[in-house]
Amino acid sequence: MNVLIFGAGSIGNHLANASRYLNWQVTVLDIDPKALTRMKNEIYPSRYGSWDDSIHLIENINAVKFKPDFIIIGTPPDSHLDLALKALDLDPRGILIEKPLCTPSMDGLSEFKNAINDSSIKAYVGYNHVLGKASQKIGELIKSNNFGNIVTIDVEFREHWGGIFAAHHWLSGPSDSYLGSFKNGGGATGEHSHAINFWQHLSELTNCGKVSRIDATMDFVKEGNCFYDRVSSINLITEKNLVGRVIQDVVTKPSKKWARLQFDAGFIEWNCESNVKDSISYQDCNMNNIDRIDFHKNRPDDFIIELEHIEENISSEHSDSSPISLEKGCDTMAIISKAYKSGLEKCPNILNSKI
């Protein structure tokens, strides 16, 4: 597989390393030569032990002299769709866009979706938590039908964004990037939108349908050139009347990444305890005690599993069956957009499923 990665930042390094693990040929494009130098001399060797000389670094799309099989968009959210449209001209087999898919305005999303639908190219959005081994186990447990009827789902991704800035030491704080602007895809709701996507995934697994109503409460920070939500609490109702909640923030430390499915005859609880372990605790109608399963991993595994999934799915006739399909990423983006509208206007929003 010949892969072209837009962006030499943190996610570009993660996915370049995962690509090389899979023995793919990797080219990284970034218009900032300092970013490419930083990738080669600092980020990549500090994370993975040494620089991989087989990775090709370029500064201009005109330097792409090959037909990529796969393209990854790992730049800030406000550039995603423009670059994705340019990527279509290179006619890859597939495109992966990092989360969030775009900005809350969703400008350009319909154009991109139409372009994808008119092509044979498959598109994905980087919500890789739904692909993890722990997430797969949740699906297996739900299929066992030993938990009764689902009552509610809660998901929390609460994590101080100091870890983000530690991984991007060239940024002094949120004002130096899109992170300090919810309109550009930053803030708690955009940056930690894994939680929204995971809630949707669990709702689908329990056959509760898509979200139809949103009521969001947000704590906004407005100072200097920053305007972002540091705490986001979103109440959700699906088309089948499941009621649940998503909480995301950029202030909690130590972090808490947690989900719970409460059934009338048991529960399943998921914890992302660190970059080295996910766990599931559960109790069904046949159990007297709570069982727990640990899933040990390292940080690169999250991205390797993601690319392994895409490599398999890209050859499938039905990419919409993927948990990280473009369609599911669009559903998450619609919730992000309506959540901000609700949070700013302090009123509920009915979700129009047609984007």
C-alpha positions as a LaTeX table, in Angstrom:
\begin{tabular}{lrrr}
\hline
Residue & $x$ (\AA) & $y$ (\AA) & $z$ (\AA) \\
\hline
Met1 & 0.00 & 0.00 & 0.00 \\
Asn2 & 1.35 & 3.39 & $-1.00$ \\
Val3 & 0.10 & 6.04 & 1.46 \\
Leu4 & 0.23 & 9.83 & 1.33 \\
Ile5 & $-0.20$ & 11.66 & 4.65 \\
Phe6 & $-1.17$ & 15.33 & 4.78 \\
Gly7 & 0.29 & 16.84 & 7.97 \\
Ala8 & 3.50 & 16.19 & 9.93 \\
Gly9 & 2.02 & 16.91 & 13.36 \\
Ser10 & 1.24 & 14.45 & 16.14 \\
Ile11 & $-1.42$ & 12.44 & 14.30 \\
Gly12 & 0.68 & 12.38 & 11.14 \\
Asn13 & 3.51 & 10.78 & 13.11 \\
His14 & 1.19 & 8.23 & 14.71 \\
Leu15 & $-0.24$ & 7.14 & 11.37 \\
Ala16 & 3.11 & 7.19 & 9.58 \\
Asn17 & 4.47 & 4.80 & 12.19 \\
Ala18 & 1.41 & 2.56 & 11.97 \\
Ser19 & 1.73 & 2.54 & 8.17 \\
Arg20 & 5.36 & 1.50 & 8.37 \\
Tyr21 & 4.44 & $-1.24$ & 10.86 \\
Leu22 & 2.17 & $-2.60$ & 8.12 \\
Asn23 & 5.06 & $-2.26$ & 5.64 \\
Trp24 & 3.31 & 0.44 & 3.64 \\
Gln25 & 5.28 & 2.97 & 1.61 \\
Val26 & 4.87 & 6.37 & 3.29 \\
Thr27 & 5.09 & 9.94 & 1.99 \\
Val28 & 4.31 & 12.83 & 4.34 \\
Leu29 & 3.34 & 16.22 & 2.92 \\
Asp30 & 3.42 & 19.43 & 4.97 \\
Ile31 & 3.66 & 22.97 & 3.61 \\
Asp32 & 5.64 & 23.99 & 6.71 \\
Pro33 & 9.28 & 22.84 & 6.40 \\
Lys34 & 9.72 & 23.33 & 10.15 \\
Ala35 & 7.00 & 20.74 & 10.78 \\
Leu36 & 8.80 & 18.22 & 8.56 \\
Thr37 & 12.11 & 18.88 & 10.32 \\
Arg38 & 10.42 & 18.52 & 13.70 \\
Met39 & 8.88 & 15.21 & 12.62 \\
Lys40 & 12.20 & 13.80 & 11.44 \\
Asn41 & 14.45 & 15.08 & 14.22 \\
Glu42 & 12.16 & 15.24 & 17.27 \\
Ile43 & 8.68 & 13.70 & 17.28 \\
Tyr44 & 9.18 & 10.43 & 15.42 \\
Pro45 & 12.51 & 9.36 & 16.97 \\
Ser46 & 11.40 & 10.34 & 20.49 \\
Arg47 & 8.27 & 8.19 & 20.19 \\
Tyr48 & 9.52 & 5.23 & 18.19 \\
Gly49 & 13.25 & 5.08 & 18.95 \\
Ser50 & 14.70 & 6.30 & 15.66 \\
Trp51 & 13.78 & 7.95 & 12.39 \\
Asp52 & 12.68 & 5.66 & 9.56 \\
Asp53 & 14.66 & 6.67 & 6.47 \\
Ser54 & 12.12 & 5.04 & 4.17 \\
Ile55 & 9.58 & 7.80 & 4.98 \\
His56 & 9.60 & 10.40 & 2.22 \\
Leu57 & 9.01 & 14.04 & 3.24 \\
Ile58 & 7.70 & 16.66 & 0.80 \\
Glu59 & 6.46 & 20.28 & 0.99 \\
Asn60 & 4.24 & 20.55 & $-2.08$ \\
Ile61 & 1.50 & 18.40 & $-3.57$ \\
Asn62 & 3.14 & 18.89 & $-6.97$ \\
Ala63 & 5.99 & 16.75 & $-5.65$ \\
Val64 & 3.66 & 13.73 & $-5.54$ \\
Lys65 & 4.93 & 11.71 & $-8.49$ \\
Phe66 & 3.02 & 8.51 & $-7.72$ \\
Lys67 & $-0.59$ & 7.38 & $-7.48$ \\
Pro68 & $-1.37$ & 6.83 & $-3.79$ \\
Asp69 & $-3.48$ & 3.85 & $-2.81$ \\
Phe70 & $-4.55$ & 5.59 & 0.36 \\
Ile71 & $-4.54$ & 9.18 & 1.63 \\
Ile72 & $-4.65$ & 10.39 & 5.24 \\
Ile73 & $-5.73$ & 13.93 & 6.16 \\
Gly74 & $-4.04$ & 14.71 & 9.48 \\
Thr75 & $-4.18$ & 18.52 & 9.48 \\
Pro76 & $-6.33$ & 20.95 & 11.56 \\
Pro77 & $-10.11$ & 20.44 & 11.14 \\
Asp78 & $-10.72$ & 23.70 & 9.27 \\
Ser79 & $-8.54$ & 22.41 & 6.40 \\
His80 & $-9.89$ & 18.84 & 6.24 \\
Leu81 & $-12.52$ & 19.15 & 3.54 \\
Asp82 & $-10.50$ & 21.38 & 1.21 \\
Leu83 & $-7.61$ & 18.92 & 1.33 \\
Ala84 & $-9.92$ & 15.93 & 1.02 \\
Leu85 & $-11.40$ & 17.37 & $-2.18$ \\
Lys86 & $-7.88$ & 17.88 & $-3.56$ \\
Ala87 & $-7.04$ & 14.32 & $-2.52$ \\
Leu88 & $-9.87$ & 13.00 & $-4.67$ \\
Asp89 & $-8.02$ & 14.30 & $-7.74$ \\
Leu90 & $-5.25$ & 11.81 & $-6.96$ \\
Asp91 & $-7.82$ & 9.00 & $-7.25$ \\
Pro92 & $-6.81$ & 6.87 & $-4.23$ \\
Arg93 & $-8.72$ & 3.76 & $-3.19$ \\
Gly94 & $-9.50$ & 5.32 & 0.17 \\
Ile95 & $-9.22$ & 8.45 & 2.32 \\
Leu96 & $-8.99$ & 8.70 & 6.11 \\
Ile97 & $-9.85$ & 12.08 & 7.65 \\
Glu98 & $-8.82$ & 12.71 & 11.23 \\
Lys99 & $-11.54$ & 13.71 & 13.73 \\
Pro100 & $-13.44$ & 15.94 & 13.91 \\
Leu101 & $-14.44$ & 15.64 & 10.28 \\
Cys102 & $-14.75$ & 19.40 & 9.77 \\
Thr103 & $-15.78$ & 22.59 & 11.57 \\
Pro104 & $-19.21$ & 22.92 & 13.26 \\
Ser105 & $-20.50$ & 25.05 & 10.38 \\
Met106 & $-20.12$ & 21.92 & 8.20 \\
Asp107 & $-19.35$ & 24.19 & 5.23 \\
Gly108 & $-18.28$ & 22.07 & 2.29 \\
Leu109 & $-19.43$ & 18.76 & 3.76 \\
Ser110 & $-22.29$ & 18.21 & 1.32 \\
Glu111 & $-19.94$ & 18.95 & $-1.60$ \\
Phe112 & $-17.41$ & 16.41 & $-0.32$ \\
Lys113 & $-20.07$ & 13.75 & 0.31 \\
Asn114 & $-21.45$ & 14.22 & $-3.19$ \\
Ala115 & $-17.97$ & 13.94 & $-4.67$ \\
Ile116 & $-17.30$ & 10.73 & $-2.73$ \\
Asn117 & $-20.66$ & 9.27 & $-3.73$ \\
Asp118 & $-19.88$ & 9.99 & $-7.39$ \\
Ser119 & $-16.57$ & 8.13 & $-7.13$ \\
Ser120 & $-15.40$ & 4.63 & $-6.20$ \\
Ile121 & $-13.24$ & 6.05 & $-3.38$ \\
Lys122 & $-14.02$ & 4.95 & 0.17 \\
Ala123 & $-13.79$ & 7.45 & 3.01 \\
Tyr124 & $-13.30$ & 7.04 & 6.75 \\
Val125 & $-13.14$ & 9.29 & 9.83 \\
Gly126 & $-10.57$ & 8.63 & 12.56 \\
Tyr127 & $-12.76$ & 7.64 & 15.52 \\
Asn128 & $-10.61$ & 4.63 & 16.31 \\
His129 & $-11.87$ & 3.92 & 19.85 \\
Val130 & $-14.79$ & 2.00 & 18.34 \\
Leu131 & $-12.31$ & $-0.41$ & 16.71 \\
Gly132 & $-10.41$ & $-1.41$ & 19.86 \\
Lys133 & $-10.49$ & $-4.94$ & 21.24 \\
Ala134 & $-12.49$ & $-3.78$ & 24.26 \\
Ser135 & $-15.07$ & $-2.17$ & 21.99 \\
Gln136 & $-15.31$ & $-5.37$ & 19.95 \\
Lys137 & $-15.91$ & $-7.32$ & 23.15 \\
Ile138 & $-18.79$ & $-5.01$ & 24.06 \\
Gly139 & $-20.42$ & $-5.91$ & 20.75 \\
Glu140 & $-20.03$ & $-9.62$ & 21.51 \\
Leu141 & $-21.54$ & $-9.22$ & 24.98 \\
Ile142 & $-24.53$ & $-7.29$ & 23.64 \\
Lys143 & $-25.19$ & $-10.03$ & 21.06 \\
Ser144 & $-25.38$ & $-12.60$ & 23.88 \\
Asn145 & $-28.75$ & $-11.05$ & 24.88 \\
Asn146 & $-28.07$ & $-11.77$ & 28.56 \\
Phe147 & $-28.47$ & $-8.22$ & 29.80 \\
Gly148 & $-32.13$ & $-7.51$ & 29.16 \\
Asn149 & $-33.37$ & $-4.25$ & 27.69 \\
Ile150 & $-31.14$ & $-1.21$ & 27.42 \\
Val151 & $-32.17$ & 1.61 & 29.78 \\
Thr152 & $-29.55$ & 4.30 & 29.26 \\
Ile153 & $-26.03$ & 4.95 & 27.91 \\
Asp154 & $-23.48$ & 7.36 & 29.37 \\
Val155 & $-20.09$ & 8.25 & 27.91 \\
Glu156 & $-17.48$ & 10.61 & 29.37 \\
Phe157 & $-14.22$ & 11.78 & 27.85 \\
Arg158 & $-12.85$ & 14.15 & 30.45 \\
Glu159 & $-9.20$ & 15.01 & 29.89 \\
His160 & $-7.13$ & 18.10 & 30.57 \\
Trp161 & $-5.59$ & 19.18 & 27.32 \\
Gly162 & $-2.18$ & 19.63 & 28.90 \\
Gly163 & $-1.36$ & 16.23 & 27.39 \\
Ile164 & $-2.11$ & 17.59 & 23.93 \\
Phe165 & 0.22 & 20.53 & 24.41 \\
Ala166 & 2.89 & 18.26 & 25.86 \\
Ala167 & 2.74 & 16.31 & 22.60 \\
His168 & 2.84 & 19.59 & 20.65 \\
His169 & 5.55 & 21.42 & 22.56 \\
Trp170 & 5.79 & 24.06 & 19.85 \\
Leu171 & 2.35 & 25.30 & 20.95 \\
Ser172 & 2.25 & 27.41 & 24.12 \\
Gly173 & $-1.49$ & 26.98 & 24.61 \\
Pro174 & $-4.92$ & 26.91 & 22.94 \\
Ser175 & $-4.52$ & 30.35 & 21.39 \\
Asp176 & $-1.70$ & 29.02 & 19.18 \\
Ser177 & $-3.93$ & 26.64 & 17.22 \\
Tyr178 & $-7.47$ & 25.68 & 16.28 \\
Leu179 & $-7.87$ & 24.15 & 19.75 \\
Gly180 & $-8.79$ & 27.54 & 21.22 \\
Ser181 & $-11.63$ & 28.10 & 18.75 \\
Phe182 & $-14.75$ & 25.94 & 18.70 \\
Lys183 & $-15.61$ & 27.44 & 15.30 \\
Asn184 & $-12.39$ & 25.94 & 13.90 \\
Gly185 & $-13.02$ & 22.49 & 15.38 \\
Gly186 & $-11.40$ & 22.95 & 18.80 \\
Gly187 & $-12.86$ & 23.08 & 22.29 \\
Ala188 & $-14.08$ & 20.12 & 24.30 \\
Thr189 & $-16.92$ & 19.11 & 21.98 \\
Gly190 & $-14.76$ & 18.99 & 18.87 \\
Glu191 & $-11.44$ & 17.82 & 20.27 \\
His192 & $-12.91$ & 15.08 & 22.47 \\
Ser193 & $-15.70$ & 14.12 & 20.07 \\
His194 & $-14.61$ & 10.49 & 20.41 \\
Ala195 & $-17.17$ & 10.44 & 23.23 \\
Ile196 & $-20.06$ & 11.49 & 21.00 \\
Asn197 & $-19.03$ & 9.00 & 18.35 \\
Phe198 & $-18.68$ & 6.21 & 20.93 \\
Trp199 & $-22.16$ & 6.97 & 22.29 \\
Gln200 & $-23.57$ & 6.71 & 18.77 \\
His201 & $-21.72$ & 3.42 & 18.26 \\
Leu202 & $-23.18$ & 1.95 & 21.44 \\
Ser203 & $-26.65$ & 3.15 & 20.49 \\
Glu204 & $-26.30$ & 1.37 & 17.16 \\
Leu205 & $-25.06$ & $-1.84$ & 18.83 \\
Thr206 & $-28.12$ & $-1.84$ & 21.09 \\
Asn207 & $-30.45$ & $-1.15$ & 18.13 \\
Cys208 & $-31.64$ & 2.17 & 19.57 \\
Gly209 & $-31.35$ & 4.19 & 16.39 \\
Lys210 & $-29.84$ & 7.56 & 15.59 \\
Val211 & $-29.92$ & 10.67 & 17.75 \\
Ser212 & $-33.02$ & 12.81 & 17.14 \\
Arg213 & $-32.88$ & 15.41 & 19.93 \\
Ile214 & $-30.01$ & 17.23 & 21.66 \\
Asp215 & $-29.94$ & 19.44 & 24.74 \\
Ala216 & $-26.44$ & 20.75 & 25.48 \\
Thr217 & $-25.06$ & 22.80 & 28.35 \\
Met218 & $-21.59$ & 24.24 & 27.80 \\
Asp219 & $-19.11$ & 26.28 & 29.80 \\
Phe220 & $-17.53$ & 28.66 & 27.29 \\
Val221 & $-14.24$ & 30.49 & 27.72 \\
Lys222 & $-13.80$ & 33.74 & 25.80 \\
Glu223 & $-10.47$ & 35.49 & 26.30 \\
Gly224 & $-8.11$ & 37.13 & 23.81 \\
Asn225 & $-8.53$ & 35.36 & 20.49 \\
Cys226 & $-9.85$ & 32.20 & 22.18 \\
Phe227 & $-13.49$ & 31.18 & 22.23 \\
Tyr228 & $-14.05$ & 27.55 & 23.18 \\
Asp229 & $-16.07$ & 25.25 & 25.42 \\
Arg230 & $-14.05$ & 23.78 & 28.27 \\
Val231 & $-16.95$ & 21.64 & 29.58 \\
Ser232 & $-19.68$ & 20.17 & 27.40 \\
Ser233 & $-22.64$ & 18.18 & 28.77 \\
Ile234 & $-24.97$ & 16.81 & 26.11 \\
Asn235 & $-28.28$ & 15.02 & 26.77 \\
Leu236 & $-29.35$ & 12.84 & 23.86 \\
Ile237 & $-32.57$ & 11.14 & 22.79 \\
Thr238 & $-32.67$ & 8.69 & 19.89 \\
Glu239 & $-35.41$ & 8.04 & 17.36 \\
Lys240 & $-36.32$ & 4.98 & 19.46 \\
Asn241 & $-36.49$ & 7.08 & 22.65 \\
Leu242 & $-33.29$ & 5.96 & 24.33 \\
Val243 & $-32.19$ & 8.71 & 26.73 \\
Gly244 & $-28.51$ & 9.15 & 27.55 \\
Arg245 & $-25.68$ & 11.58 & 28.12 \\
Val246 & $-22.23$ & 12.57 & 26.87 \\
Ile247 & $-19.80$ & 14.68 & 28.88 \\
Gln248 & $-16.54$ & 16.03 & 27.46 \\
Asp249 & $-14.09$ & 18.51 & 28.92 \\
Val250 & $-10.53$ & 19.80 & 28.62 \\
Val251 & $-10.02$ & 20.38 & 32.38 \\
Thr252 & $-10.09$ & 17.01 & 34.17 \\
Lys253 & $-6.85$ & 15.48 & 35.45 \\
Pro254 & $-6.17$ & 12.69 & 35.82 \\
Ser255 & $-8.31$ & 11.94 & 32.81 \\
Lys256 & $-11.47$ & 9.84 & 32.79 \\
Lys257 & $-12.54$ & 8.04 & 29.61 \\
Trp258 & $-15.50$ & 5.90 & 30.50 \\
Ala259 & $-18.73$ & 4.47 & 29.14 \\
Arg260 & $-21.59$ & 2.57 & 30.76 \\
Leu261 & $-24.48$ & 0.72 & 29.23 \\
Gln262 & $-27.18$ & 0.18 & 31.86 \\
Phe263 & $-29.65$ & $-2.59$ & 31.09 \\
Asp264 & $-32.61$ & $-3.71$ & 33.19 \\
Ala265 & $-30.84$ & $-7.00$ & 33.96 \\
Gly266 & $-27.20$ & $-6.01$ & 34.04 \\
Phe267 & $-24.58$ & $-3.54$ & 32.86 \\
Ile268 & $-21.42$ & $-3.18$ & 30.77 \\
Glu269 & $-18.78$ & $-0.60$ & 31.69 \\
Trp270 & $-15.81$ & 0.40 & 29.52 \\
Asn271 & $-12.72$ & 2.21 & 30.77 \\
Cys272 & $-9.80$ & 3.58 & 28.80 \\
Glu273 & $-7.54$ & 3.56 & 31.83 \\
Ser274 & $-4.40$ & 4.76 & 30.07 \\
Asn275 & $-2.49$ & 4.39 & 26.83 \\
Val276 & $-1.51$ & 0.89 & 27.96 \\
Lys277 & $-4.85$ & $-0.64$ & 28.93 \\
Asp278 & $-8.57$ & $-0.68$ & 28.21 \\
Ser279 & $-10.90$ & $-2.68$ & 30.44 \\
Ile280 & $-14.47$ & $-3.93$ & 30.56 \\
Ser281 & $-16.49$ & $-4.73$ & 33.68 \\
Tyr282 & $-19.87$ & $-6.36$ & 33.30 \\
Gln283 & $-22.63$ & $-8.30$ & 35.01 \\
Asp284 & $-25.46$ & $-10.06$ & 33.21 \\
Cys285 & $-28.62$ & $-11.78$ & 34.35 \\
Asn286 & $-26.79$ & $-15.09$ & 34.91 \\
Met287 & $-23.97$ & $-13.69$ & 37.08 \\
Asn288 & $-23.74$ & $-13.14$ & 40.82 \\
Asn289 & $-20.44$ & $-11.28$ & 40.62 \\
Ile290 & $-18.99$ & $-8.62$ & 38.38 \\
Asp291 & $-16.49$ & $-9.86$ & 35.80 \\
Arg292 & $-13.62$ & $-7.78$ & 34.45 \\
Ile293 & $-11.44$ & $-8.17$ & 31.37 \\
Asp294 & $-8.26$ & $-6.15$ & 30.75 \\
Phe295 & $-7.03$ & $-5.45$ & 27.24 \\
His296 & $-3.36$ & $-4.51$ & 27.32 \\
Lys297 & $-2.01$ & $-2.35$ & 24.52 \\
Asn298 & 0.40 & 0.43 & 23.72 \\
Arg299 & $-0.32$ & 3.76 & 22.07 \\
Pro300 & 0.75 & 2.70 & 18.55 \\
Asp301 & $-1.70$ & $-0.22$ & 18.72 \\
Asp302 & $-4.68$ & 2.18 & 18.47 \\
Phe303 & $-3.51$ & 3.36 & 15.05 \\
Ile304 & $-2.25$ & $-0.01$ & 13.81 \\
Ile305 & $-5.68$ & $-1.55$ & 14.50 \\
Glu306 & $-7.29$ & 1.38 & 12.69 \\
Leu307 & $-5.18$ & 0.97 & 9.55 \\
Glu308 & $-5.51$ & $-2.83$ & 9.60 \\
His309 & $-9.28$ & $-2.37$ & 9.66 \\
Ile310 & $-9.17$ & 0.07 & 6.73 \\
Glu311 & $-6.85$ & $-2.18$ & 4.71 \\
Glu312 & $-9.40$ & $-4.99$ & 5.06 \\
Asn313 & $-12.47$ & $-2.80$ & 4.58 \\
Ile314 & $-11.13$ & $-0.95$ & 1.57 \\
Ser315 & $-11.27$ & $-4.20$ & $-0.36$ \\
Ser316 & $-14.84$ & $-4.85$ & 0.76 \\
Glu317 & $-17.86$ & $-4.01$ & $-1.36$ \\
His318 & $-19.53$ & $-2.26$ & 1.55 \\
Ser319 & $-17.38$ & 0.37 & 3.29 \\
Asp320 & $-20.54$ & 1.75 & 4.93 \\
Ser321 & $-20.39$ & $-1.31$ & 7.18 \\
Ser322 & $-17.28$ & 0.13 & 8.81 \\
Pro323 & $-17.71$ & 1.63 & 12.30 \\
Ile324 & $-15.53$ & 4.54 & 11.09 \\
Ser325 & $-17.25$ & 5.08 & 7.74 \\
Leu326 & $-17.72$ & 8.59 & 6.40 \\
Glu327 & $-21.46$ & 8.28 & 6.99 \\
Lys328 & $-20.98$ & 7.61 & 10.68 \\
Gly329 & $-18.46$ & 10.45 & 10.91 \\
Cys330 & $-21.06$ & 12.75 & 9.33 \\
Asp331 & $-23.59$ & 11.67 & 11.96 \\
Thr332 & $-21.12$ & 12.63 & 14.67 \\
Met333 & $-20.44$ & 15.95 & 12.98 \\
Ala334 & $-24.17$ & 16.70 & 12.87 \\
Ile335 & $-24.39$ & 16.18 & 16.63 \\
Ile336 & $-21.35$ & 18.41 & 17.23 \\
Ser337 & $-22.92$ & 21.15 & 15.13 \\
Lys338 & $-26.35$ & 20.94 & 16.81 \\
Ala339 & $-24.78$ & 20.65 & 20.27 \\
Tyr340 & $-23.00$ & 23.96 & 19.79 \\
Lys341 & $-26.21$ & 25.55 & 18.56 \\
Ser342 & $-28.01$ & 24.25 & 21.64 \\
Gly343 & $-25.20$ & 25.30 & 23.99 \\
Leu344 & $-24.98$ & 28.81 & 22.59 \\
Glu345 & $-28.72$ & 29.39 & 22.37 \\
Lys346 & $-29.45$ & 27.53 & 25.62 \\
Cys347 & $-32.26$ & 25.53 & 24.07 \\
Pro348 & $-32.78$ & 21.97 & 22.76 \\
Asn349 & $-32.27$ & 21.16 & 19.10 \\
Ile350 & $-34.02$ & 18.67 & 16.90 \\
Leu351 & $-31.54$ & 16.86 & 14.67 \\
Asn352 & $-32.16$ & 16.74 & 10.96 \\
Ser353 & $-30.54$ & 13.49 & 9.86 \\
Lys354 & $-30.04$ & 14.75 & 6.31 \\
Ile355 & $-26.73$ & 16.61 & 5.95 \\
\hline
\end{tabular}
